[in-house]
Amino acid sequence: MEPNNAGSVQYDRWNESNINMNVEASQSTMMRLHNRLCVGRTGIIVKTAGALAALVSIYIIGYATGYYVHRC
């Protein structure tokens, strides 16, 4: 047992029933959408799919442009 000194400081534990841990409810719709699509494993998949779609679209635009330029 520790002695109860007058100079010691005692901390009470937090009462967890009074802490609001519901962060989702206070966020806007855009922040929830951003967190769902841009963070974590889903974010990596979305970014990879976007990069692949951009690469394919640039390839198609280049192919079509090259076709019409060198058609003669």
N, CA, C, O and CB atoms as a CASP TS submission, in Angstrom:
PFRMAT TS
TARGET T0000
AUTHOR 0000-0000-0000
METHOD Language model
MODEL 1
PARENT N/A
ATOM      1  N   MET     1       0.847  -1.185   0.000  1.00  0.00           N
ATOM      2  CA  MET     1       0.000   0.000   0.000  1.00  0.00           C
ATOM      3  C   MET     1       0.888   1.243   0.000  1.00  0.00           C
ATOM      4  O   MET     1       1.935   1.284   0.646  1.00  0.00           O
ATOM      5  CB  MET     1      -0.962   0.001   1.227  1.00  0.00           C
ATOM      6  N   GLU     2       0.442   2.245  -0.739  1.00  0.00           N
ATOM      7  CA  GLU     2       1.193   3.495  -0.778  1.00  0.00           C
ATOM      8  C   GLU     2       0.674   4.416   0.315  1.00  0.00           C
ATOM      9  O   GLU     2      -0.520   4.430   0.611  1.00  0.00           O
ATOM     10  CB  GLU     2       1.082   4.173  -2.171  1.00  0.00           C
ATOM     11  N   PRO     3       1.564   5.172   0.904  1.00  0.00           N
ATOM     12  CA  PRO     3       1.101   6.114   1.926  1.00  0.00           C
ATOM     13  C   PRO     3       0.324   7.256   1.297  1.00  0.00           C
ATOM     14  O   PRO     3       0.626   7.676   0.180  1.00  0.00           O
ATOM     15  CB  PRO     3       2.285   6.663   2.728  1.00  0.00           C
ATOM     16  N   ASN     4      -0.656   7.751   1.994  1.00  0.00           N
ATOM     17  CA  ASN     4      -1.486   8.851   1.505  1.00  0.00           C
ATOM     18  C   ASN     4      -0.843  10.156   1.941  1.00  0.00           C
ATOM     19  O   ASN     4      -1.140  10.670   3.019  1.00  0.00           O
ATOM     20  CB  ASN     4      -2.956   8.743   2.034  1.00  0.00           C
ATOM     21  N   ASN     5       0.057  10.704   1.087  1.00  0.00           N
ATOM     22  CA  ASN     5       0.750  11.954   1.402  1.00  0.00           C
ATOM     23  C   ASN     5      -0.104  13.142   0.992  1.00  0.00           C
ATOM     24  O   ASN     5      -0.940  13.043   0.095  1.00  0.00           O
ATOM     25  CB  ASN     5       2.121  12.012   0.700  1.00  0.00           C
ATOM     26  N   ALA     6       0.115  14.249   1.652  1.00  0.00           N
ATOM     27  CA  ALA     6      -0.626  15.457   1.329  1.00  0.00           C
ATOM     28  C   ALA     6      -0.158  16.044   0.003  1.00  0.00           C
ATOM     29  O   ALA     6      -0.930  16.717  -0.680  1.00  0.00           O
ATOM     30  CB  ALA     6      -0.475  16.486   2.445  1.00  0.00           C
ATOM     31  N   GLY     7       1.097  15.797  -0.371  1.00  0.00           N
ATOM     32  CA  GLY     7       1.646  16.352  -1.591  1.00  0.00           C
ATOM     33  C   GLY     7       1.371  15.503  -2.823  1.00  0.00           C
ATOM     34  O   GLY     7       1.696  15.924  -3.934  1.00  0.00           O
ATOM     35  N   SER     8       0.796  14.347  -2.668  1.00  0.00           N
ATOM     36  CA  SER     8       0.568  13.479  -3.821  1.00  0.00           C
ATOM     37  C   SER     8      -0.693  13.904  -4.568  1.00  0.00           C
ATOM     38  O   SER     8      -1.624  14.471  -3.996  1.00  0.00           O
ATOM     39  CB  SER     8       0.458  12.008  -3.378  1.00  0.00           C
ATOM     40  N   VAL     9      -0.687  13.615  -5.839  1.00  0.00           N
ATOM     41  CA  VAL     9      -1.822  13.964  -6.688  1.00  0.00           C
ATOM     42  C   VAL     9      -2.543  12.691  -7.062  1.00  0.00           C
ATOM     43  O   VAL     9      -1.919  11.699  -7.439  1.00  0.00           O
ATOM     44  CB  VAL     9      -1.372  14.741  -7.955  1.00  0.00           C
ATOM     45  N   GLN    10      -3.842  12.721  -6.959  1.00  0.00           N
ATOM     46  CA  GLN    10      -4.628  11.538  -7.302  1.00  0.00           C
ATOM     47  C   GLN    10      -5.475  11.850  -8.531  1.00  0.00           C
ATOM     48  O   GLN    10      -6.160  12.872  -8.579  1.00  0.00           O
ATOM     49  CB  GLN    10      -5.527  11.092  -6.106  1.00  0.00           C
ATOM     50  N   TYR    11      -5.424  10.966  -9.523  1.00  0.00           N
ATOM     51  CA  TYR    11      -6.197  11.142 -10.745  1.00  0.00           C
ATOM     52  C   TYR    11      -7.332  10.135 -10.761  1.00  0.00           C
ATOM     53  O   TYR    11      -7.146   8.952 -10.478  1.00  0.00           O
ATOM     54  CB  TYR    11      -5.304  10.985 -12.001  1.00  0.00           C
ATOM     55  N   ASP    12      -8.493  10.627 -11.093  1.00  0.00           N
ATOM     56  CA  ASP    12      -9.632   9.725 -11.245  1.00  0.00           C
ATOM     57  C   ASP    12      -9.667   9.227 -12.676  1.00  0.00           C
ATOM     58  O   ASP    12      -9.244   9.930 -13.594  1.00  0.00           O
ATOM     59  CB  ASP    12     -10.968  10.427 -10.869  1.00  0.00           C
ATOM     60  N   ARG    13     -10.168   8.025 -12.868  1.00  0.00           N
ATOM     61  CA  ARG    13     -10.349   7.511 -14.226  1.00  0.00           C
ATOM     62  C   ARG    13     -11.509   8.228 -14.875  1.00  0.00           C
ATOM     63  O   ARG    13     -12.431   8.701 -14.211  1.00  0.00           O
ATOM     64  CB  ARG    13     -10.587   5.981 -14.222  1.00  0.00           C
ATOM     65  N   TRP    14     -11.437   8.298 -16.217  1.00  0.00           N
ATOM     66  CA  TRP    14     -12.536   8.897 -16.940  1.00  0.00           C
ATOM     67  C   TRP    14     -13.728   7.967 -16.892  1.00  0.00           C
ATOM     68  O   TRP    14     -13.599   6.743 -16.940  1.00  0.00           O
ATOM     69  CB  TRP    14     -12.142   9.207 -18.387  1.00  0.00           C
ATOM     70  N   ASN    15     -14.863   8.570 -16.798  1.00  0.00           N
ATOM     71  CA  ASN    15     -16.088   7.786 -16.876  1.00  0.00           C
ATOM     72  C   ASN    15     -16.430   7.670 -18.358  1.00  0.00           C
ATOM     73  O   ASN    15     -16.896   8.636 -18.962  1.00  0.00           O
ATOM     74  CB  ASN    15     -17.269   8.445 -16.046  1.00  0.00           C
ATOM     75  N   GLU    16     -16.205   6.501 -18.944  1.00  0.00           N
ATOM     76  CA  GLU    16     -16.337   6.327 -20.387  1.00  0.00           C
ATOM     77  C   GLU    16     -17.765   6.494 -20.892  1.00  0.00           C
ATOM     78  O   GLU    16     -17.972   6.653 -22.095  1.00  0.00           O
ATOM     79  CB  GLU    16     -15.831   4.977 -20.776  1.00  0.00           C
ATOM     80  N   SER    17     -18.735   6.462 -20.018  1.00  0.00           N
ATOM     81  CA  SER    17     -20.106   6.650 -20.478  1.00  0.00           C
ATOM     82  C   SER    17     -20.387   8.113 -20.816  1.00  0.00           C
ATOM     83  O   SER    17     -21.377   8.404 -21.487  1.00  0.00           O
ATOM     84  CB  SER    17     -21.088   6.160 -19.418  1.00  0.00           C
ATOM     85  N   ASN    18     -19.538   9.041 -20.365  1.00  0.00           N
ATOM     86  CA  ASN    18     -19.743  10.455 -20.646  1.00  0.00           C
ATOM     87  C   ASN    18     -18.943  10.948 -21.852  1.00  0.00           C
ATOM     88  O   ASN    18     -19.062  12.113 -22.231  1.00  0.00           O
ATOM     89  CB  ASN    18     -19.379  11.267 -19.435  1.00  0.00           C
ATOM     90  N   ILE    19     -18.142  10.091 -22.453  1.00  0.00           N
ATOM     91  CA  ILE    19     -17.322  10.492 -23.591  1.00  0.00           C
ATOM     92  C   ILE    19     -18.052  10.121 -24.869  1.00  0.00           C
ATOM     93  O   ILE    19     -18.488   8.983 -25.041  1.00  0.00           O
ATOM     94  CB  ILE    19     -15.916   9.824 -23.540  1.00  0.00           C
ATOM     95  N   ASN    20     -18.182  11.098 -25.767  1.00  0.00           N
ATOM     96  CA  ASN    20     -18.842  10.850 -27.048  1.00  0.00           C
ATOM     97  C   ASN    20     -17.794  10.381 -28.042  1.00  0.00           C
ATOM     98  O   ASN    20     -16.980  11.178 -28.508  1.00  0.00           O
ATOM     99  CB  ASN    20     -19.576  12.127 -27.570  1.00  0.00           C
ATOM    100  N   MET    21     -17.805   9.092 -28.374  1.00  0.00           N
ATOM    101  CA  MET    21     -16.833   8.529 -29.304  1.00  0.00           C
ATOM    102  C   MET    21     -17.401   8.398 -30.708  1.00  0.00           C
ATOM    103  O   MET    21     -16.749   7.815 -31.574  1.00  0.00           O
ATOM    104  CB  MET    21     -16.365   7.177 -28.812  1.00  0.00           C
ATOM    105  N   ASN    22     -18.591   8.920 -30.958  1.00  0.00           N
ATOM    106  CA  ASN    22     -19.234   8.797 -32.263  1.00  0.00           C
ATOM    107  C   ASN    22     -18.752   9.921 -33.164  1.00  0.00           C
ATOM    108  O   ASN    22     -19.397  10.965 -33.255  1.00  0.00           O
ATOM    109  CB  ASN    22     -20.778   8.824 -32.131  1.00  0.00           C
ATOM    110  N   VAL    23     -17.614   9.714 -33.835  1.00  0.00           N
ATOM    111  CA  VAL    23     -17.022  10.735 -34.692  1.00  0.00           C
ATOM    112  C   VAL    23     -17.759  10.788 -36.031  1.00  0.00           C
ATOM    113  O   VAL    23     -17.869  11.858 -36.630  1.00  0.00           O
ATOM    114  CB  VAL    23     -15.518  10.456 -34.912  1.00  0.00           C
ATOM    115  N   GLU    24     -18.259   9.660 -36.503  1.00  0.00           N
ATOM    116  CA  GLU    24     -18.948   9.590 -37.791  1.00  0.00           C
ATOM    117  C   GLU    24     -20.156  10.527 -37.842  1.00  0.00           C
ATOM    118  O   GLU    24     -20.428  11.125 -38.883  1.00  0.00           O
ATOM    119  CB  GLU    24     -19.392   8.158 -38.069  1.00  0.00           C
ATOM    120  N   ALA    25     -20.865  10.657 -36.757  1.00  0.00           N
ATOM    121  CA  ALA    25     -22.078  11.467 -36.763  1.00  0.00           C
ATOM    122  C   ALA    25     -21.765  12.947 -36.919  1.00  0.00           C
ATOM    123  O   ALA    25     -22.584  13.694 -37.455  1.00  0.00           O
ATOM    124  CB  ALA    25     -22.869  11.238 -35.488  1.00  0.00           C
ATOM    125  N   SER    26     -20.594  13.388 -36.461  1.00  0.00           N
ATOM    126  CA  SER    26     -20.279  14.808 -36.517  1.00  0.00           C
ATOM    127  C   SER    26     -19.578  15.199 -37.813  1.00  0.00           C
ATOM    128  O   SER    26     -19.326  16.386 -38.020  1.00  0.00           O
ATOM    129  CB  SER    26     -19.419  15.189 -35.341  1.00  0.00           C
ATOM    130  N   GLN    27     -19.252  14.254 -38.695  1.00  0.00           N
ATOM    131  CA  GLN    27     -18.559  14.568 -39.938  1.00  0.00           C
ATOM    132  C   GLN    27     -19.557  14.844 -41.051  1.00  0.00           C
ATOM    133  O   GLN    27     -20.682  14.343 -41.041  1.00  0.00           O
ATOM    134  CB  GLN    27     -17.624  13.424 -40.337  1.00  0.00           C
ATOM    135  N   SER    28     -19.125  15.646 -42.001  1.00  0.00           N
ATOM    136  CA  SER    28     -19.973  15.946 -43.139  1.00  0.00           C
ATOM    137  C   SER    28     -20.005  14.750 -44.079  1.00  0.00           C
ATOM    138  O   SER    28     -19.201  13.825 -43.960  1.00  0.00           O
ATOM    139  CB  SER    28     -19.479  17.208 -43.873  1.00  0.00           C
ATOM    140  N   THR    29     -20.935  14.785 -45.004  1.00  0.00           N
ATOM    141  CA  THR    29     -21.076  13.702 -45.967  1.00  0.00           C
ATOM    142  C   THR    29     -19.848  13.598 -46.849  1.00  0.00           C
ATOM    143  O   THR    29     -19.408  12.494 -47.170  1.00  0.00           O
ATOM    144  CB  THR    29     -22.319  13.905 -46.821  1.00  0.00           C
ATOM    145  N   MET    30     -19.292  14.722 -47.242  1.00  0.00           N
ATOM    146  CA  MET    30     -18.108  14.705 -48.096  1.00  0.00           C
ATOM    147  C   MET    30     -16.898  14.121 -47.368  1.00  0.00           C
ATOM    148  O   MET    30     -16.106  13.403 -47.979  1.00  0.00           O
ATOM    149  CB  MET    30     -17.791  16.116 -48.584  1.00  0.00           C
ATOM    150  N   MET    31     -16.741  14.409 -46.091  1.00  0.00           N
ATOM    151  CA  MET    31     -15.617  13.848 -45.335  1.00  0.00           C
ATOM    152  C   MET    31     -15.781  12.346 -45.162  1.00  0.00           C
ATOM    153  O   MET    31     -14.797  11.611 -45.246  1.00  0.00           O
ATOM    154  CB  MET    31     -15.495  14.528 -43.962  1.00  0.00           C
ATOM    155  N   ARG    32     -17.001  11.871 -44.922  1.00  0.00           N
ATOM    156  CA  ARG    32     -17.227  10.429 -44.807  1.00  0.00           C
ATOM    157  C   ARG    32     -16.942   9.733 -46.127  1.00  0.00           C
ATOM    158  O   ARG    32     -16.363   8.647 -46.146  1.00  0.00           O
ATOM    159  CB  ARG    32     -18.666  10.140 -44.358  1.00  0.00           C
ATOM    160  N   LEU    33     -17.348  10.359 -47.245  1.00  0.00           N
ATOM    161  CA  LEU    33     -17.095   9.795 -48.565  1.00  0.00           C
ATOM    162  C   LEU    33     -15.592   9.780 -48.848  1.00  0.00           C
ATOM    163  O   LEU    33     -15.070   8.799 -49.378  1.00  0.00           O
ATOM    164  CB  LEU    33     -17.845  10.597 -49.653  1.00  0.00           C
ATOM    165  N   HIS    34     -14.907  10.848 -48.500  1.00  0.00           N
ATOM    166  CA  HIS    34     -13.455  10.914 -48.680  1.00  0.00           C
ATOM    167  C   HIS    34     -12.761   9.834 -47.855  1.00  0.00           C
ATOM    168  O   HIS    34     -11.877   9.144 -48.361  1.00  0.00           O
ATOM    169  CB  HIS    34     -12.924  12.305 -48.287  1.00  0.00           C
ATOM    170  N   ASN    35     -13.151   9.684 -46.602  1.00  0.00           N
ATOM    171  CA  ASN    35     -12.521   8.686 -45.746  1.00  0.00           C
ATOM    172  C   ASN    35     -12.783   7.269 -46.247  1.00  0.00           C
ATOM    173  O   ASN    35     -11.924   6.395 -46.128  1.00  0.00           O
ATOM    174  CB  ASN    35     -13.021   8.831 -44.316  1.00  0.00           C
ATOM    175  N   ARG    36     -13.951   7.046 -46.800  1.00  0.00           N
ATOM    176  CA  ARG    36     -14.292   5.709 -47.284  1.00  0.00           C
ATOM    177  C   ARG    36     -13.547   5.379 -48.575  1.00  0.00           C
ATOM    178  O   ARG    36     -13.104   4.245 -48.753  1.00  0.00           O
ATOM    179  CB  ARG    36     -15.802   5.595 -47.507  1.00  0.00           C
ATOM    180  N   LEU    37     -13.400   6.359 -49.487  1.00  0.00           N
ATOM    181  CA  LEU    37     -12.840   6.080 -50.808  1.00  0.00           C
ATOM    182  C   LEU    37     -11.350   6.363 -50.931  1.00  0.00           C
ATOM    183  O   LEU    37     -10.714   5.845 -51.850  1.00  0.00           O
ATOM    184  CB  LEU    37     -13.565   6.877 -51.825  1.00  0.00           C
ATOM    185  N   CYS    38     -10.775   7.151 -50.055  1.00  0.00           N
ATOM    186  CA  CYS    38      -9.392   7.580 -50.252  1.00  0.00           C
ATOM    187  C   CYS    38      -8.427   7.098 -49.183  1.00  0.00           C
ATOM    188  O   CYS    38      -7.231   7.375 -49.277  1.00  0.00           O
ATOM    189  CB  CYS    38      -9.341   9.058 -50.313  1.00  0.00           C
ATOM    190  N   VAL    39      -8.898   6.397 -48.185  1.00  0.00           N
ATOM    191  CA  VAL    39      -8.038   5.982 -47.084  1.00  0.00           C
ATOM    192  C   VAL    39      -8.093   4.467 -46.953  1.00  0.00           C
ATOM    193  O   VAL    39      -9.154   3.857 -47.088  1.00  0.00           O
ATOM    194  CB  VAL    39      -8.462   6.667 -45.757  1.00  0.00           C
ATOM    195  N   GLY    40      -6.956   3.878 -46.692  1.00  0.00           N
ATOM    196  CA  GLY    40      -6.896   2.450 -46.437  1.00  0.00           C
ATOM    197  C   GLY    40      -6.857   1.613 -47.700  1.00  0.00           C
ATOM    198  O   GLY    40      -6.457   2.081 -48.766  1.00  0.00           O
ATOM    199  N   ARG    41      -7.279   0.376 -47.560  1.00  0.00           N
ATOM    200  CA  ARG    41      -7.218  -0.577 -48.673  1.00  0.00           C
ATOM    201  C   ARG    41      -8.128  -0.166 -49.819  1.00  0.00           C
ATOM    202  O   ARG    41      -7.747  -0.276 -50.984  1.00  0.00           O
ATOM    203  CB  ARG    41      -7.596  -1.972 -48.195  1.00  0.00           C
ATOM    204  N   THR    42      -9.319   0.304 -49.502  1.00  0.00           N
ATOM    205  CA  THR    42     -10.240   0.759 -50.552  1.00  0.00           C
ATOM    206  C   THR    42      -9.654   1.944 -51.300  1.00  0.00           C
ATOM    207  O   THR    42      -9.820   2.047 -52.515  1.00  0.00           O
ATOM    208  CB  THR    42     -11.606   1.136 -49.953  1.00  0.00           C
ATOM    209  N   GLY    43      -8.976   2.834 -50.603  1.00  0.00           N
ATOM    210  CA  GLY    43      -8.338   3.983 -51.237  1.00  0.00           C
ATOM    211  C   GLY    43      -7.277   3.581 -52.235  1.00  0.00           C
ATOM    212  O   GLY    43      -7.161   4.181 -53.304  1.00  0.00           O
ATOM    213  N   ILE    44      -6.495   2.561 -51.888  1.00  0.00           N
ATOM    214  CA  ILE    44      -5.466   2.077 -52.807  1.00  0.00           C
ATOM    215  C   ILE    44      -6.114   1.496 -54.059  1.00  0.00           C
ATOM    216  O   ILE    44      -5.631   1.721 -55.168  1.00  0.00           O
ATOM    217  CB  ILE    44      -4.572   1.019 -52.122  1.00  0.00           C
ATOM    218  N   ILE    45      -7.202   0.754 -53.890  1.00  0.00           N
ATOM    219  CA  ILE    45      -7.900   0.161 -55.033  1.00  0.00           C
ATOM    220  C   ILE    45      -8.493   1.250 -55.923  1.00  0.00           C
ATOM    221  O   ILE    45      -8.396   1.167 -57.147  1.00  0.00           O
ATOM    222  CB  ILE    45      -9.009  -0.797 -54.552  1.00  0.00           C
ATOM    223  N   VAL    46      -9.105   2.267 -55.321  1.00  0.00           N
ATOM    224  CA  VAL    46      -9.706   3.358 -56.099  1.00  0.00           C
ATOM    225  C   VAL    46      -8.634   4.137 -56.857  1.00  0.00           C
ATOM    226  O   VAL    46      -8.828   4.477 -58.024  1.00  0.00           O
ATOM    227  CB  VAL    46     -10.498   4.308 -55.176  1.00  0.00           C
ATOM    228  N   LYS    47      -7.512   4.420 -56.211  1.00  0.00           N
ATOM    229  CA  LYS    47      -6.433   5.158 -56.871  1.00  0.00           C
ATOM    230  C   LYS    47      -5.825   4.344 -58.008  1.00  0.00           C
ATOM    231  O   LYS    47      -5.502   4.896 -59.060  1.00  0.00           O
ATOM    232  CB  LYS    47      -5.346   5.536 -55.858  1.00  0.00           C
ATOM    233  N   THR    48      -5.669   3.053 -57.810  1.00  0.00           N
ATOM    234  CA  THR    48      -5.123   2.194 -58.854  1.00  0.00           C
ATOM    235  C   THR    48      -6.070   2.128 -60.047  1.00  0.00           C
ATOM    236  O   THR    48      -5.631   2.222 -61.194  1.00  0.00           O
ATOM    237  CB  THR    48      -4.857   0.788 -58.308  1.00  0.00           C
ATOM    238  N   ALA    49      -7.355   1.968 -59.787  1.00  0.00           N
ATOM    239  CA  ALA    49      -8.339   1.924 -60.873  1.00  0.00           C
ATOM    240  C   ALA    49      -8.376   3.255 -61.619  1.00  0.00           C
ATOM    241  O   ALA    49      -8.498   3.266 -62.844  1.00  0.00           O
ATOM    242  CB  ALA    49      -9.738   1.585 -60.321  1.00  0.00           C
ATOM    243  N   GLY    50      -8.275   4.363 -60.915  1.00  0.00           N
ATOM    244  CA  GLY    50      -8.259   5.676 -61.559  1.00  0.00           C
ATOM    245  C   GLY    50      -7.028   5.867 -62.429  1.00  0.00           C
ATOM    246  O   GLY    50      -7.124   6.396 -63.537  1.00  0.00           O
ATOM    247  N   ALA    51      -5.867   5.439 -61.933  1.00  0.00           N
ATOM    248  CA  ALA    51      -4.642   5.556 -62.718  1.00  0.00           C
ATOM    249  C   ALA    51      -4.704   4.677 -63.963  1.00  0.00           C
ATOM    250  O   ALA    51      -4.258   5.084 -65.036  1.00  0.00           O
ATOM    251  CB  ALA    51      -3.425   5.180 -61.867  1.00  0.00           C
ATOM    252  N   LEU    52      -5.256   3.476 -63.822  1.00  0.00           N
ATOM    253  CA  LEU    52      -5.391   2.581 -64.975  1.00  0.00           C
ATOM    254  C   LEU    52      -6.360   3.149 -66.003  1.00  0.00           C
ATOM    255  O   LEU    52      -6.108   3.067 -67.205  1.00  0.00           O
ATOM    256  CB  LEU    52      -5.861   1.196 -64.524  1.00  0.00           C
ATOM    257  N   ALA    53      -7.469   3.722 -65.540  1.00  0.00           N
ATOM    258  CA  ALA    53      -8.431   4.331 -66.462  1.00  0.00           C
ATOM    259  C   ALA    53      -7.813   5.525 -67.184  1.00  0.00           C
ATOM    260  O   ALA    53      -8.055   5.714 -68.377  1.00  0.00           O
ATOM    261  CB  ALA    53      -9.697   4.769 -65.706  1.00  0.00           C
ATOM    262  N   ALA    54      -7.025   6.327 -66.486  1.00  0.00           N
ATOM    263  CA  ALA    54      -6.358   7.463 -67.122  1.00  0.00           C
ATOM    264  C   ALA    54      -5.346   6.985 -68.160  1.00  0.00           C
ATOM    265  O   ALA    54      -5.244   7.566 -69.241  1.00  0.00           O
ATOM    266  CB  ALA    54      -5.661   8.338 -66.067  1.00  0.00           C
ATOM    267  N   LEU    55      -4.606   5.941 -67.841  1.00  0.00           N
ATOM    268  CA  LEU    55      -3.623   5.407 -68.781  1.00  0.00           C
ATOM    269  C   LEU    55      -4.290   4.864 -70.047  1.00  0.00           C
ATOM    270  O   LEU    55      -3.818   5.113 -71.156  1.00  0.00           O
ATOM    271  CB  LEU    55      -2.800   4.306 -68.112  1.00  0.00           C
ATOM    272  N   VAL    56      -5.379   4.128 -69.879  1.00  0.00           N
ATOM    273  CA  VAL    56      -6.100   3.573 -71.036  1.00  0.00           C
ATOM    274  C   VAL    56      -6.703   4.693 -71.877  1.00  0.00           C
ATOM    275  O   VAL    56      -6.657   4.633 -73.105  1.00  0.00           O
ATOM    276  CB  VAL    56      -7.211   2.599 -70.572  1.00  0.00           C
ATOM    277  N   SER    57      -7.265   5.708 -71.237  1.00  0.00           N
ATOM    278  CA  SER    57      -7.869   6.804 -72.010  1.00  0.00           C
ATOM    279  C   SER    57      -6.806   7.583 -72.784  1.00  0.00           C
ATOM    280  O   SER    57      -7.054   7.998 -73.916  1.00  0.00           O
ATOM    281  CB  SER    57      -8.643   7.756 -71.078  1.00  0.00           C
ATOM    282  N   ILE    58      -5.632   7.789 -72.194  1.00  0.00           N
ATOM    283  CA  ILE    58      -4.548   8.465 -72.916  1.00  0.00           C
ATOM    284  C   ILE    58      -4.083   7.607 -74.093  1.00  0.00           C
ATOM    285  O   ILE    58      -3.787   8.132 -75.167  1.00  0.00           O
ATOM    286  CB  ILE    58      -3.360   8.764 -71.965  1.00  0.00           C
ATOM    287  N   TYR    59      -4.019   6.311 -73.896  1.00  0.00           N
ATOM    288  CA  TYR    59      -3.636   5.404 -74.983  1.00  0.00           C
ATOM    289  C   TYR    59      -4.645   5.482 -76.132  1.00  0.00           C
ATOM    290  O   TYR    59      -4.253   5.553 -77.297  1.00  0.00           O
ATOM    291  CB  TYR    59      -3.529   3.952 -74.463  1.00  0.00           C
ATOM    292  N   ILE    60      -5.921   5.468 -75.814  1.00  0.00           N
ATOM    293  CA  ILE    60      -6.967   5.521 -76.852  1.00  0.00           C
ATOM    294  C   ILE    60      -6.923   6.857 -77.586  1.00  0.00           C
ATOM    295  O   ILE    60      -7.039   6.891 -78.811  1.00  0.00           O
ATOM    296  CB  ILE    60      -8.370   5.302 -76.229  1.00  0.00           C
ATOM    297  N   ILE    61      -6.758   7.952 -76.855  1.00  0.00           N
ATOM    298  CA  ILE    61      -6.668   9.274 -77.501  1.00  0.00           C
ATOM    299  C   ILE    61      -5.444   9.336 -78.412  1.00  0.00           C
ATOM    300  O   ILE    61      -5.528   9.864 -79.521  1.00  0.00           O
ATOM    301  CB  ILE    61      -6.601  10.404 -76.436  1.00  0.00           C
ATOM    302  N   GLY    62      -4.319   8.811 -77.964  1.00  0.00           N
ATOM    303  CA  GLY    62      -3.120   8.795 -78.787  1.00  0.00           C
ATOM    304  C   GLY    62      -3.272   7.923 -80.015  1.00  0.00           C
ATOM    305  O   GLY    62      -2.805   8.281 -81.096  1.00  0.00           O
ATOM    306  N   TYR    63      -3.914   6.793 -79.860  1.00  0.00           N
ATOM    307  CA  TYR    63      -4.134   5.901 -80.991  1.00  0.00           C
ATOM    308  C   TYR    63      -5.030   6.558 -82.039  1.00  0.00           C
ATOM    309  O   TYR    63      -4.728   6.518 -83.232  1.00  0.00           O
ATOM    310  CB  TYR    63      -4.753   4.582 -80.516  1.00  0.00           C
ATOM    311  N   ALA    64      -6.130   7.161 -81.594  1.00  0.00           N
ATOM    312  CA  ALA    64      -7.056   7.815 -82.516  1.00  0.00           C
ATOM    313  C   ALA    64      -6.390   9.012 -83.193  1.00  0.00           C
ATOM    314  O   ALA    64      -6.570   9.225 -84.392  1.00  0.00           O
ATOM    315  CB  ALA    64      -8.326   8.262 -81.775  1.00  0.00           C
ATOM    316  N   THR    65      -5.639   9.777 -82.445  1.00  0.00           N
ATOM    317  CA  THR    65      -4.944  10.941 -83.027  1.00  0.00           C
ATOM    318  C   THR    65      -3.911  10.475 -84.063  1.00  0.00           C
ATOM    319  O   THR    65      -3.819  11.042 -85.152  1.00  0.00           O
ATOM    320  CB  THR    65      -4.249  11.784 -81.907  1.00  0.00           C
ATOM    321  N   GLY    66      -3.148   9.455 -83.720  1.00  0.00           N
ATOM    322  CA  GLY    66      -2.163   8.931 -84.652  1.00  0.00           C
ATOM    323  C   GLY    66      -2.799   8.357 -85.902  1.00  0.00           C
ATOM    324  O   GLY    66      -2.242   8.481 -86.993  1.00  0.00           O
ATOM    325  N   TYR    67      -3.932   7.742 -85.762  1.00  0.00           N
ATOM    326  CA  TYR    67      -4.641   7.184 -86.913  1.00  0.00           C
ATOM    327  C   TYR    67      -5.062   8.286 -87.887  1.00  0.00           C
ATOM    328  O   TYR    67      -4.836   8.186 -89.093  1.00  0.00           O
ATOM    329  CB  TYR    67      -5.872   6.391 -86.448  1.00  0.00           C
ATOM    330  N   TYR    68      -5.677   9.341 -87.342  1.00  0.00           N
ATOM    331  CA  TYR    68      -6.170  10.422 -88.215  1.00  0.00           C
ATOM    332  C   TYR    68      -5.023  11.273 -88.776  1.00  0.00           C
ATOM    333  O   TYR    68      -5.160  11.816 -89.872  1.00  0.00           O
ATOM    334  CB  TYR    68      -7.149  11.320 -87.441  1.00  0.00           C
ATOM    335  N   VAL    69      -3.916  11.406 -88.073  1.00  0.00           N
ATOM    336  CA  VAL    69      -2.786  12.202 -88.560  1.00  0.00           C
ATOM    337  C   VAL    69      -2.070  11.456 -89.687  1.00  0.00           C
ATOM    338  O   VAL    69      -1.680  12.073 -90.678  1.00  0.00           O
ATOM    339  CB  VAL    69      -1.796  12.519 -87.404  1.00  0.00           C
ATOM    340  N   HIS    70      -1.892  10.147 -89.552  1.00  0.00           N
ATOM    341  CA  HIS    70      -1.124   9.373 -90.525  1.00  0.00           C
ATOM    342  C   HIS    70      -2.020   8.599 -91.490  1.00  0.00           C
ATOM    343  O   HIS    70      -1.597   7.574 -92.026  1.00  0.00           O
ATOM    344  CB  HIS    70      -0.200   8.413 -89.804  1.00  0.00           C
ATOM    345  N   ARG    71      -3.210   9.053 -91.715  1.00  0.00           N
ATOM    346  CA  ARG    71      -4.181   8.361 -92.550  1.00  0.00           C
ATOM    347  C   ARG    71      -3.875   8.504 -94.035  1.00  0.00           C
ATOM    348  O   ARG    71      -4.316   7.660 -94.816  1.00  0.00           O
ATOM    349  CB  ARG    71      -5.567   8.880 -92.264  1.00  0.00           C
ATOM    350  N   CYS    72      -3.164   9.497 -94.453  1.00  0.00           N
ATOM    351  CA  CYS    72      -2.919   9.723 -95.869  1.00  0.00           C
ATOM    352  C   CYS    72      -2.099   8.616 -96.446  1.00  0.00           C
ATOM    353  O   CYS    72      -1.789   8.633 -97.637  1.00  0.00           O
ATOM    354  CB  CYS    72      -2.234  11.044 -96.094  1.00  0.00           C
TER
END
